[in-house]
Amino acid sequence: MTSRAPDIETIVIGGGVIGMAIAVACAKAGQNTAVIERNSGCGQEITSRSSEVIHAGLYYPAGSLKALHCVAGKSRLYQFANENGVAVKRLGKLIVATSHSELPALADIAAKAKVNGVDDLQVLSPAQVCALEPEVACVGGLFSPSTGIIDSHALVQSLEGHLSTSAGTVIFKTSVTAITWHRDSHFELDVLTSGTPAKVSARNVIVAAGLGMAELRSVLPHAPGYVAPDIQFAKGHYFTYQRRTPFQHLVYPVPVAGGLGIHVTLDLQGRARFGPDVAWTDTIDYGFDDKDGARQAEFERAVRTYWPGVSASSLVQGYVGIRPKTSRAGEPARDFEIHGPREHGIPRMVALYGIESPGLTACLSLADYCCGMIA
Ligand SMILES: Cc1cc2nc3c(=O)[nH]c(=O)nc-3n(C[C@H](O)[C@H](O)[C@H](O)COP(=O)(O)OP(=O)(O)OC[C@H]3O[C@@H](n4cnc5c(N)ncnc54)[C@H](O)[C@@H]3O)c2cc1C
């Protein structure tokens, strides 16, 4: 068993936008690559429930993986979208302070952005904000012209196309349940394919399982003493708006603990959605929690701070996404955790934890980084 050649050179576990981007990078680097995905299609979990924003890289601590891969990833993503017919719009984004006590937070974002290499951020007066978005009330703002939106479903489809033209493949309806490392040789993966147990072997393994990392973390091989990051789930609810909104740009308040605040994003058809909020949970459950209307009231209150004209009765329950977080409720946000041999002690294995926002923006840059870690 251990002496034969592995079935596949590189297996990527997880067919979300991160796993697909990594698989394309590995396949284009000449590796025989397969993605193992538990669903019947790619990108059906975190990736299909995001805000679809291409972030500029404003918020993240200098030198963090989030900052580096967001800034590098955004230009790559615009270019990829333009070259591959994936719908994208560089709408621009306002971040607004609605009280004088929030102005230091704006200054902090502007300083972080500069250190992160975002050189197009503009500081705006309330009148300049009003010229861009007449219905927004604020005491000051920032404008990020390089923030935009992308069709994340079309992006994943395009990555699937690139994988197949690079002779890579996706094995659907297959869950990885265990991984054994055969020292100096290969990995053996226990899988369930449509409920039937099987084994598959690979020389390299990259684990990009999103929320599934909460379970997989305990079955990955590791050196003695290593402890894989724990994954917590933070739900984000979105409300949509029944009427047309006046907005031409994305509009964000200053960030809150665990998220970016209840903001307005637009989809490619110009429809507005508000959110996501932050609701910590123990289970992966995409139900919309608002039986007593308290969440809707909270959204209305939050949106009214920067858009006094919001009509509460036009807010309609939308969808729910779930973030895989390596921090707990009340703790400061943490960086992406990408563990290779230096962290877990196993050669040719990379595991990605806590790939929350800006993971979509960063996917192509993260892909090269992870592929390089096993090369
Ligand atoms: C509410 C919300 C809003 C967001 N907004 C933005 C945004 O505007 N801009 C931005 O840049 N980022 C945003 N993000 C972050 C971005 O969506 C994610 O970083 C990205 O989609 C994560 O992709 P992924 O491939 O890691 O995860 P997923 O898309 O969840 O893919 C992981 C895949 O692994 C599979 N899997 C899991 N376990 C197993 C197993 N044992 N065996 C086989 N397969 C398995 C799953 O089925 C899944 O398909 C947002 C995230 C959330 C939750």
The ligand as an SDF file (V2000), in Angstrom:
LIG
                    3D

 53 58  0  0  0  0  0  0  0  0999 V2000
  -21.4100   36.7820    5.2240 C   0  0  0  0  0  0  0  0  0  0  0  0
  -20.1140   36.8120    4.4470 C   0  0  0  0  0  0  0  0  0  0  0  0
  -19.8110   37.8760    3.6200 C   0  0  0  0  0  0  0  0  0  0  0  0
  -18.6010   37.9160    2.9160 C   0  0  0  0  0  0  0  0  0  0  0  0
  -18.3570   38.9460    2.0760 N   0  0  0  0  0  0  0  0  0  0  0  0
  -17.1800   38.9940    1.4050 C   0  0  0  0  0  0  0  0  0  0  0  0
  -16.9100   40.0440    0.4980 C   0  0  0  0  0  0  0  0  0  0  0  0
  -17.7650   40.8820    0.2380 O   0  0  0  0  0  0  0  0  0  0  0  0
  -15.6820   40.0840   -0.0870 N   0  0  0  0  0  0  0  0  0  0  0  0
  -14.7250   39.1670    0.1650 C   0  0  0  0  0  0  0  0  0  0  0  0
  -13.6180   39.2830   -0.3600 O   0  0  0  0  0  0  0  0  0  0  0  0
  -14.9730   38.1000    0.9840 N   0  0  0  0  0  0  0  0  0  0  0  0
  -16.1760   38.0040    1.5820 C   0  0  0  0  0  0  0  0  0  0  0  0
  -16.4580   36.9580    2.4050 N   0  0  0  0  0  0  0  0  0  0  0  0
  -15.4410   35.9160    2.5690 C   0  0  0  0  0  0  0  0  0  0  0  0
  -15.4670   34.9410    1.4020 C   0  0  0  0  0  0  0  0  0  0  0  0
  -16.7920   34.6690    1.0130 O   0  0  0  0  0  0  0  0  0  0  0  0
  -14.7790   33.6530    1.8530 C   0  0  0  0  0  0  0  0  0  0  0  0
  -13.4690   33.9790    2.3200 O   0  0  0  0  0  0  0  0  0  0  0  0
  -14.6420   32.6200    0.7640 C   0  0  0  0  0  0  0  0  0  0  0  0
  -15.8410   32.4400    0.0410 O   0  0  0  0  0  0  0  0  0  0  0  0
  -14.2480   31.3030    1.4230 C   0  0  0  0  0  0  0  0  0  0  0  0
  -14.1590   30.3280    0.4280 O   0  0  0  0  0  0  0  0  0  0  0  0
  -13.7300   28.8490    0.8210 P   0  0  0  0  0  0  0  0  0  0  0  0
  -13.4460   28.1740   -0.4530 O   0  0  0  0  0  0  0  0  0  0  0  0
  -12.6620   28.9080    1.8670 O   0  0  0  0  0  0  0  0  0  0  0  0
  -15.0080   28.2600    1.5740 O   0  0  0  0  0  0  0  0  0  0  0  0
  -16.2850   27.5470    0.9510 P   0  0  0  0  0  0  0  0  0  0  0  0
  -16.8600   28.3160   -0.1500 O   0  0  0  0  0  0  0  0  0  0  0  0
  -17.1970   27.2090    2.0810 O   0  0  0  0  0  0  0  0  0  0  0  0
  -15.6870   26.2290    0.3400 O   0  0  0  0  0  0  0  0  0  0  0  0
  -15.2500   25.1660    1.1660 C   0  0  0  0  0  0  0  0  0  0  0  0
  -15.7250   23.8990    0.5200 C   0  0  0  0  0  0  0  0  0  0  0  0
  -15.2060   22.7910    1.2530 O   0  0  0  0  0  0  0  0  0  0  0  0
  -16.1570   21.7540    1.1860 C   0  0  0  0  0  0  0  0  0  0  0  0
  -15.8770   20.8370    2.2850 N   0  0  0  0  0  0  0  0  0  0  0  0
  -15.9100   21.0890    3.6070 C   0  0  0  0  0  0  0  0  0  0  0  0
  -15.5520   20.0020    4.3160 N   0  0  0  0  0  0  0  0  0  0  0  0
  -15.3050   19.0400    3.4110 C   0  0  0  0  0  0  0  0  0  0  0  0
  -14.9000   17.6700    3.5250 C   0  0  0  0  0  0  0  0  0  0  0  0
  -14.6780   17.0900    4.7260 N   0  0  0  0  0  0  0  0  0  0  0  0
  -14.7390   16.9350    2.3900 N   0  0  0  0  0  0  0  0  0  0  0  0
  -14.9540   17.5170    1.1630 C   0  0  0  0  0  0  0  0  0  0  0  0
  -15.3420   18.8100    1.0010 N   0  0  0  0  0  0  0  0  0  0  0  0
  -15.5050   19.5530    2.1170 C   0  0  0  0  0  0  0  0  0  0  0  0
  -17.4800   22.4810    1.3190 C   0  0  0  0  0  0  0  0  0  0  0  0
  -18.5430   21.7240    0.7970 O   0  0  0  0  0  0  0  0  0  0  0  0
  -17.2370   23.7630    0.5410 C   0  0  0  0  0  0  0  0  0  0  0  0
  -17.7130   23.6950   -0.7720 O   0  0  0  0  0  0  0  0  0  0  0  0
  -17.6620   36.8740    3.0840 C   0  0  0  0  0  0  0  0  0  0  0  0
  -17.9790   35.7820    3.9050 C   0  0  0  0  0  0  0  0  0  0  0  0
  -19.1830   35.7430    4.5730 C   0  0  0  0  0  0  0  0  0  0  0  0
  -19.5240   34.5530    5.4260 C   0  0  0  0  0  0  0  0  0  0  0  0
  1  2  1  0
  2  3  1  0
  2 52  2  0
  3  4  2  0
  4  5  1  0
  4 50  1  0
  5  6  2  0
  6  7  1  0
  6 13  1  0
  7  8  2  0
  7  9  1  0
  9 10  1  0
 10 11  2  0
 10 12  1  0
 12 13  2  0
 13 14  1  0
 14 15  1  0
 14 50  1  0
 15 16  1  0
 16 17  1  0
 16 18  1  0
 18 19  1  0
 18 20  1  0
 20 21  1  0
 20 22  1  0
 22 23  1  0
 23 24  1  0
 24 25  2  0
 24 26  1  0
 24 27  1  0
 27 28  1  0
 28 29  2  0
 28 30  1  0
 28 31  1  0
 31 32  1  0
 32 33  1  0
 33 34  1  0
 33 48  1  0
 34 35  1  0
 35 36  1  0
 35 46  1  0
 36 37  1  0
 36 45  1  0
 37 38  2  0
 38 39  1  0
 39 40  1  0
 39 45  2  0
 40 41  1  0
 40 42  2  0
 42 43  1  0
 43 44  2  0
 44 45  1  0
 46 47  1  0
 46 48  1  0
 48 49  1  0
 50 51  2  0
 51 52  1  0
 52 53  1  0
M  END
$$$$
